[in-house]
Amino acid sequence: MRQGLKIKRACVLCILALMLLFSGCTGLSPVKLFNEAALPEDGILSAERVQQIIDDGAIAVFTGSSGQYTYKWTLFGTDIEAAKDLNLAVDISSEENGEIEISFRSDEDFGFTPMLAINTGTKWEGSTAAAYALPEGEQELYGVVVSGNGESTLNCSPTSQTGKVIIRDTEKEKTKSDTYVCTVSIECCTVVNNIYDLEEGKLGAVPADGFILHEQTVEFTEGETAFDVLQRVCRENKIHLESSWTPAYGSAYIEGIGNLYEFDCGSLSGWVYSVNGWSPNYGCSKYVLKPGDIVQWRYTCELGKDVGALEMDK
């Protein structure tokens, strides 16, 4: 009798597994990934090629260089509404104070916002920077995420692809406050930079600008932890979150956010967090928040080294 029940249970489990397999239980639409390609010498991507990206709803990566710098554009076909020639060439130069100036060669905006990653060839200290409009250089246009192990990569989504901007290595100052507020962000720019290592079925989980959640000011109560706030912002913003309890560390461990899990982008990939630019050597449910804390959740492809963390802390 028991043996019969075991066989029946096994059959039911097999059927359920097959149903999940073929029903697309992750909710992710299949996305095509084009091979990485070098930009033409003039930097112009033809309208015909853009149309192909649109038709296939694909992710396409194009690389270029300017002096000592190399750069990479990542285009998401689902974001492009109309095909036209795109001038993806940029001129990049460094200033004496370490800032980087970018001059876009395009005479008009693209009509969508792609992601631009610039390899600096040097190490930047901060984990965040910002792009400012030139010639004044005082108006902040958009944020820049710094990643990379050794040589830093600047990841941004230029809201305009014309004119000139300057990028400054400006680590955000901790907000002084007597009220219980902090800022939280969730990003996976390293996945965009390592898109060819990503599990094919997970391409649809990658946001075009690398941000699952842009920086958000969050109120919290005394005694709450980084994990408590992460759970709340994910719930309120309908962001997928999966965690588990790790008895050996006495803390919660983040397995997946936004349908991106550990090992989805290589054997050393997963989620890490930092507070005010520092990576705690203990789990997120042990870190008790303080007013003004800046909490960044970042996906790493190199066991934390590419996002400034020495190790993946459980």
Disulfide bonds with the S-S distance in Angstrom:
none
